[in-house]
């Protein structure tokens, strides 16, 4: 097998570490981030770490291309939404210089970043979505919520929005069960942020369907997991998750959705199964690597290696995977516990753990065979760096 030099940017996240570990045995892996205390930079599988510091986010593609040409790097993996967008917009310039950008086509990325476009694609693909109101003005928030009926969920159209210079973090997802609670949420919405989406609240369990889609829309790899504990107890990425089987009908629906969006590469369809009816609803599509990537790799689907093979023209054989594998993100679980101890958020009407159960979940025995996401016997340095890295993020 040809050994390639691969650059993983945004190196300060658990999924970046998972990418580095997944590729390190077969390829020459480099990392890049804004600082040296990046989680993936300390893996034994990282050959070299690069740092950058920009005043404008738009400088990133030129810097990355320069590093690729200077260091004979053939593949770049941008694990985050903002960097994927920036690099995908210049993917042709990279390709002309012999560098592969491992991101979805820019048209597909723009569709998954904007939840209004994702919802429209889901309806076309036959995947149910919660009752939704798409606002033209933030001032229409109250009328939309009253029309849907409380409780409602207020979602930003995208996780980040462009302010003309850089990507800004959008207001977080909020929950309202009254006009008063909704007014408080409205006060948090930045004037530059696009008007949010209002949806009915769907109680239930989070399920993720992950896929690698080929050039003709074929499914080259697939994987499914369910969330056992969420980072945010109201619903978010998971801190404890388990691999599950993927029913053929759900696989086909998700593949149809990703094909309609124009996805070519890796993506995750995030779903919620209604606890009362068993109906599955679309929450969003992540057009990039997802936070629970290590679970897929541990279960037998090495998405990073398959992506590199596919993007460089090698044949990819669809792998099978093991069900029942459990992976825990320990630091995330600790933060989740602190969030539960703060109490139920205003307006949230779904199932919420008690403080006692949260402490018991964190300190008590975990499911049999649970693996630690960050701490690995043969690659332990990242687990020592992670608390320092997390503290820096909280202080910044």
N, C-alpha and C positions, 0 to 999 in steps of 0.2 A: 504494500500500500504506500502511495506517495505521501510523504510527510509534508504538511503545509504549515506555513506560519500564519496564525490566526490572532487577531487583535480583538479582545473583549473590552469594550468601553463601559462606562457607568459601573465600575468594578466594586462599588461599595454596597452590594446587596447580596442576600443569600442566593438568589437565582443566578447572579453573576458567578458566585463561587461554584454553584452546581454546574454551570457551563464549563468553567475552567477544569473542574475535576473530570467532567465527562469527556473532554477533549485531550487532556494532558497525556494520556497513555499513547495516543497515536499521532499527535500533532505538537508543534512548537508553539505554545500559547503565551501571548503577551497580554498585559492588561493596561488600562488607562483610567484615570479619574482625576478629581481636583486635588487630591492629597495622597500622602503615602500610607495613611492608616486605613486604606481601603481593604475591605474584607477579603476579596479574591486575590489581592496582591500578595497576601501572605501564605497562600497555598503553595505547597511544594511543587505543584504542577505549573506554576507561573514562572516562565523563563526570565521575563523582565517587565518592570512596571514603569509606565510613563505618566507624567503629571502635566496638567494644563490649568490655566487660569485666564478666563476671557471676561472682557467687559460686555461683550455682546454674544449671545448664543449662536448667532449666525456665523461666527468665526469657527465653530466646531468642524464643519465638513472640510474646509481648506486645511485645517491643522491635521485632521485625521488622514487626508489624502497625502499630505507632505510626509507624515510619519510612515505611511505605507510604502511610498516610493523610496524613502531614505533607508528603510529597514527590510525591504523585500517581503512585505506582508501581503499575502494573497487574498485573505478573507477578513472582513470586519463584521462583528456581531454587535449591534446596538440593542441592549435588552430593554431599554426604557422607551416610552411612547414619544417623548420630545426628541430624543436623539435619533430615533428611527425615522421620524418625520423629516428632520433636517438632512439626514444622509440619503433617504429615499428620493428626495427632491433632486439630488445630484448623482443618483445611481449611474446614470449614463456616463457622466464624466469619469467616475471611478472605473466603470467597465472598459472605457476607452484606454485606460492606463493599466489594464490587466488586474484590477482589484474587484472582488465580488463583495457587494453589500448585502448581508443576510437579513433583509427586511422585506416586508410585503411591498408590492407595487404601490406607488404613491397614491394612486386613485383609490385602492382598497383601504389603505391606511386612513385616508381622509374620511372614508365612509364609517369605519369602526370608531374613529375618534369622536365623531359627532353622533351622539346617541339617537338623535331624531332620524338620521339616515339608516342607522342599524335597525331601529324599530320598523321602519318601512320595509327593509329587506327581509326581516323576520316574518312580517305579515305575508309578503310575497312567497316565502318559502314554506308557509303553513305552520309556523311555530307560534303558539299563542303568546301574547304579550299582555301585561296588566293594562286595565283601562287607563288611558293616558290623555293628558292635555298638554299640547306643545304651545308654549306662550310666544307671542310676538313682542310683548312688553312685560317687564317684571311687575308692573303695576296691575296686571291682570291676574296675579297670583291668587288673590282672595276669591274672585269669581270662579276661577277654575276649580279650586278646592271645594267650594260649596256645591258646585255642579257634580263633581265626582262623589262627594260625601266623605266625611271623616271616618277613619283615619286616612291620611295621605302621606306620601313620601315625596320630598322635594329633592330632585337630582340635578346636578349641573349637566349641561349638554356634553361637556368633556371634562376629564380630570384636570386638564390644564388649558388655559387659553392664552393666545398670543397678544401681547400689549403693544406690538410694534418693534420691540427691542428684544424681548425674551419671553419665555413661557412662565406664566404665573399659575400658582396652585389655585384652583377654583374653590369656592365655598364647599364644605363637606356636605354629604347627604344628610338631610334633616327629616324629622318626623313631626307631624302636627295632628292633634286630635281636637283642636278648637281654633277659632279665629285668633284668640290671644296668643297661642303658641305659634301660629303661622306668622303673625306680625313680628315676633322676635326673630324668627328665621329670616324673614325678609330684610331685616336690618343688617344681617351678616353678608348679604350679597353685594359684592363690589360693583359700583356703577359701570365699570368697563366690561364686566363679565356678561356674556350672552344670557338672555332670559332663560331660566331653568325649565325643567320638565316637571309636571305634577302627575303622579301615578297613584292608583289605589295601592294599599298595603296588602301584600301577599304573604301570609305566614307560612313557614315551612323550612325545609332543609336545602342547603346549597349543594349543587352538583356541578362539576366542571367536566367538559368534554374537550379534549385537546387533540389537535390533528396537524399533520404535515400534508399539505395539498400540493400535488404536482402541477406541471405546466398545462396539462389537459384537464385539470380539475379532479384527477384521481386521488384517492386517499392512500398515501404512502405509509402512514403510521397513524394510530389512534390510541387513545387512552382515556379512562374516566376515573374520577375520584369523587368522594363525598367528604364534606366538612364535618368533623367531629367536634371541633371547637374553633370559633372564629376569633380573629385578632380583635375586631370590634364585636362585642356580643350582640349588637343590633344587626350584624351581617356585614361581611367583608372577606378579605383573604383569610386563610385558615392558619392556625398554629398547630393543630392536630388534624391529620387527614388520612384517609384510607382508600386504597385502590379498590375499585368495584368493576364488575362486568359492564359492558356497554351493549344494551339491547340493539338489535339490528335496525329497528324502526327509528330509534333516537339517533343512531349513527347516521342514517340516511338523511334525516331532517337537518342535522347539524352540517353535514357535508353539502347539502343543497343550499343552505344559508351561506356558507363560506364561498361556494362557487358563485352564487348570485352577487355577493359583495365584490368578487374578483380576487379573492385571496390566493396567493401562490407562495407557499412557505408555511411557517408555523403560526397557529392561532388557537385561542381557547374560547369556547362558547360557554358563558356562565349562565346557569339555569337555577331556578328555584322550584322545588316540588311542593305544591300546596299540601300542607299537613292534613287538611280536611278532605280534599277531593282526590289527591294523588295526581292532579293535573300539573304538567311541567310548563313553566313560563320562562321566557327569555329575560334575563337581567341585562346583559351586555356581552360584547365580544371584545376580547383582548387581542389585538393584532401584533403580538410580540410574545416573548417568553413570559410565563406566568410565575407567580410567587411559589407555587407548590411543585416546581419543576423537579426537585430532587426526588420526590416520591415516584414520578414517572420513570426516572432513571433507575432507581432502586428496584422498581417492579419489572424492569426488563425492556423499557422503551427509551433508548438513548437518543432523545430528540436532537440535542446539539450535534452529535456525530452524524446522524442521519441527514440533518439540514446541510452540514458542510459537504457531505458526499453528494447530495442532490444538487446543490448550487454549483458544484464544480463538475457536474456532468457524469458522476459515477452512478452505477445501478444501485437502487435501494430496494431491499426486500422487506415487505411489511412484517414486523415482528409481533409475536404474541407477548402477553405479560401475565404476571401473577396477581391474582386477586387477594385481598386481605392484608396487604402490606401496609404498615402504619408508620408514619414519620412525624416527629414532633420538633417544632421550632421552639427551643427552650426559652430564649430571651423574649420572643414574641408572646409566649404563654405567660411569662411573668408580667409583661405590660398589660395583657388581657385581664389578668387577675386584679391589677390596680384599677383598671377601668370598671370592673364589676364592683369593687369596693366603694367606688364613687357613687354608685347607685344608678337606677334606671334613668335614661335620658328623658327629658320632657317630651311628651307626644308619642313616645314609642309604646305601642299596644301589644307587641308580639311577646313571645316567650322570652323571659330574661332570667338568667341564673341568680340564685340567692348568693349572698356574700359567703356564707358557710360552704355552699357547694363549690364556689370558685376556689376557695382555699383548699378544699379537699381534692378538687380536680388537679390543682397545681402540685400539691405536696404528696398526694396519695399515689398508689400504684397506677401505672399506665397500661393500656392494652398489651397483652402478651406479645413480645417480639418487637415493641416500639423502637424505632431507630432515631437517633439524634441527628437532626439535619446538619448542624454545623460541626459538632465534635465528632471527628472520625479518628480512629486509632492511628492510622497511617498518614494523617494530615491534620495535626492538632493545633497548629499555630493560629488559624483563623478563629478558633473558639476563644483564644486568649485575647485577640484583638477586638472581637465583636463588642464586648461591654464598653470598651473605650470609644469605639466608633459610634455606638448608640448614644453615649453621653454627649459626644460632640454634636450630634444631630439635634439632641434635645436642648442643648445650651445655645446653639446657633440661632 
